[in-house]
Amino acid sequence: MKNSISSTRSAIAALVFTALFSHHSQSEITEKAETETPNAQREIEVLTIIGASKTINDVAGSAYRIDNERLQEFEYADINRILRDVPGLYLQEEDGFGQRPNIGIRGSGSDRSSRIALLEDGVLIAPAPYSAPSAYYFPTAKRMQSIEVVKGPAAIEVGPRTTGGAVNMRSTPLPEDFSGYISAMAGTDESSDIYARVGGKTGAFSFLVETVQQDFDGFKNLSINDEKQSTGFTTEDYVVKLGLESEKSAALYQALVLKLVKTKHDGDETYLGLTEEDFAKDPYKRYTASQLDNIKTDYKQAQLTYLLENYEGTWDFSATMYNNEFDRNWFKLKSVNGISLSKLLVDPSTYNTEMSYLRGADSPDDALVNRNNARTYYSRGIQMQLGNNFEWEKVSMRSVLGMRLHQDEEDRLQDDDKFRMENGVMVISSDGAPGSATNRVSDAKANSIFWTGNIGIGKWVFEPGIRYEKIKMTRNDYSTADPDRVDGPTRVRKTDIDVVIPGLGVLYAVNDDWSLLGSVTKGYNPPSPGSNSDEETSINYEAGTRYLKGAASLSAIGFYNDYDNIVGTVTESTGGGGEIGDQYDGGKAKVAGLEFTSGYTANNAGPVSFPLLLTYTWTPVAEFRNSFDSDYSPWGDVKSGDKLPYIPENLLQLSAGAVGNKWESFVNVNYTDKVRTAAGQGSILANEKVESYVVVDLAGKYFFTESIAAIGRIDNLLDNDYLTSRSPSGLRPGKPRQVLVGVQMSF
């Protein structure tokens, strides 16, 4: 229902940057912002990494926002499917549900999204953003109100990872009136996906309570003695927000917001893929030896935000204190007869005996080794920023000065349990002592300060920015025979970093509809604690054009990332190849391409409108510019000119819809080009290739009333079998067809 959909948009859409693919024209939003008084614009939550006062014409660089209307079209729970709307992102699927996504931006590397900045409501959200950034926790996408993606100079405000950019998940704002919403879906593979919220406001006090409850039985085939086993997951996500604010017309508007989040996840997921032969027979098979593989996580977040703004809107201040705690244990198969899983699946004929154990044949004691990958994390700190708005004749300026005091830690206390296979069942034969496999603590303390400006002079907009980071990292290794760490560390490694990250963006408004833009930014990623690697550095360039008029929009931005040193990090999710945590300097590299989006809504004022969105990324250049040898599996021994792994040359998504007064229907057609899984050049070797694939998703709604609708979605409508990855260990499939139907209600 067109009116119902429009009403779901938050009032904050008038204050923040709106994506190119919004179905409403930019002129509508700009006009609304210009006619409102300063105090009428105030919201109790305006946290954003793009800027509370910016529209699309103000941004001198690549920035996108997926708004709530777009999120509701498909009701996706998978962040990978959501982010396909944004060009310049490389998404390496792993489990089919996007639980632990691998997101890369402009060739940054995608493994566990560790080379980009991940945020929720403007706060770094990776388990330990500096000392252990791999995103084994990712915010529950189902409850998000909008998602922002920035690259170039805009990433300077976030830091320190500016090589690719930042993804900011924006949670549901506190409501102005008492209201509620529920979306409940169920479907194939014994799946259920429920999201509900209720909130309201009385006087100066407001509240919001929301939850996501997900239960997916999984799509892979794992049977123990003919009894089907779960290969899915359950997620319980709870959020409480409490707000207190002054009158919006007060000379000094003030607001205080407390946000509490608790998320529990239990997944029967594995790193164990398939051999080529077994994948060809049944891509959804799981080997018997993965029967005990399971990950349990527990996440807790507390944020307290204070906002202050004067009536005239000439200055504003915000401060957020945050504390994030994350516990995880991924108990999963590590080796068979001392042979790593990667080696087994690449060369199964050499390891016939070990492969038979994987498939369920009886084995001797201790043949199968499972590791308790137990880790605890915390991330805490305070961040503040002061904004000032200034106008003089034809000059306008927004200046933001910010700082962050941050510390985080990762604690690994891991052990190996050993098993024998007996009649298809894994039986424990040796119980590892706590910490006997890995016993170490990595931590980081980071103090940072930044300044950014948005200076408008006539038709020109200049966006200079600079960030300074002072980082102290320590890695303490303890004896594996000392789980209580009473003897102190056996080895201590420290890393101290002082880095300045500058950038500049420029925009020229040719007319009210058409603008040109360009930017240059220092790309940066700090090394891991105790790493012998150098810092990752690059100079990132972009230039392009943007057009917005009525129901039509277009953006074309070329980018070039010139690496002075590209860095690879050994993780189990990359397939190993060295000690976990080791880093390798790749030296000079370059990544260049084009990001293109175009949107149009046909018959926008008619009884049935037809929104269209095209998103395309072309990356013809992604290669090393020097030769070197490494033990890092995705790289190996590199020759100058070798292509970087897992960067497809072409990525395309076409989204089309039809929206009537009581119904709507949408289709997403996504194409992912072939990729190489290891560095190389020339023709891709068969055992290092992931072929191109097409995935079609369909969604629809029928509104019985303004507040009640039937909803449905089919993921992978054509039920294509396709390979998504050859890592961590072996071939992994994409999700087959999944059908979900349900109801959506609001009040």
Secondary structure, 3 states (H helix, E strand, C coil): CHHHHHHCCCHHHHCCCCCCCCCCCHHHHHHHHHHCCHHHHCCCCCCCCCCCCCCHHHCCCCEEEECHHHHHHHCCCCHHHHHCCCCCEEECCCCCCCCCCCEEECCCCCHHHCCCEEEECCEECCCECCCECCCCCCCCHHHEEEEEEECHHHHHHCCCCCCCCEEEEEECCCCCCCEEEEEEEEECCCEEEEEEEEEEEECCEEEEEEEEEEEECCCCECEECCEECCCCEEEEEEEEEEEEECCCCCCEEEEEEEEEEEEEEEECCCCECECHHHHHHCCCECCHHHCCCEEEEEEEEEEEEEEEEECCCCEEEEEEEEEEEEEEEEEEEEEECCEEHHHHHHCCCCCHHHHHHHCCCCCCCCCEEEEEEEEEEEEEEEEEEEEEEEEECCEEEEEEEEEEEEEEEEEEEEEEEEEEEECCEEEEEECCCCCCCEEEEEEEEEEEEEEEEEEEECCEEEEEEEEEEEEEEEEEECCCCCCCCCCCCCEEEEEEEEEEEEEEEEEEECCCCEEEEEEEEEEEECCCCCCCCCCEEEEEEEEEEEEEECCEEEEEEEEEEEEEECEEECCHHHCCCCCCCCEEECCCEEEEEEEEEEEEEECCCCCCEEEEEEEEEEEEEEEECCCECCCCCCCCCECCCCECCCCCCEEEEEEEEEECCCEEEEEEEEEECCEECCCECCCCCHHHEECCEEEEEEEEEEECCCCEEEEEEEECCCCCCCEEECCCECEEECCCCEEEEEEEEEC
